[in-house]
Amino acid sequence: MALADIGTASSYGPPYLPTQCNGNSVEQFPPGNLFVAVNEGLWDNGAACGRRYRLRCLSGRNRPCKTDIIEVQVVNFCPKSPCPSSFLMSKEAFFAISRFPTAKLNVEYIEI
């Protein structure tokens, strides 16, 4: 991925609703539940809602990375304070790039 940024990712689980982007609407979630909540640096005062990113795992403890590159959609602001990662990924999105459900990943990402 040319000109990609580097960040971190971890997973978070349900409940995913309500979100800061579209409240209690289940229609906001993309197919396959490949969605994320983002930290303050990516949130952009809410302008991040609906943004899509191409993401891939670079590294982590005990070599957790799968080789897949996935596309995710922003549906929420990080519900944890302070946010532990650049991206908090749905369990489905996280499983697509990591072999371990509780890993902390270094990721490469680009807005698409």
Secondary structure by P-SEA (a helix, b strand, c coil): ccccccbbbbbbbccccccccccccccccccccccccccccccccccccccccccccccccccccccbbbbbbbccccccccccccccccaaaaaacccccccccccccccc
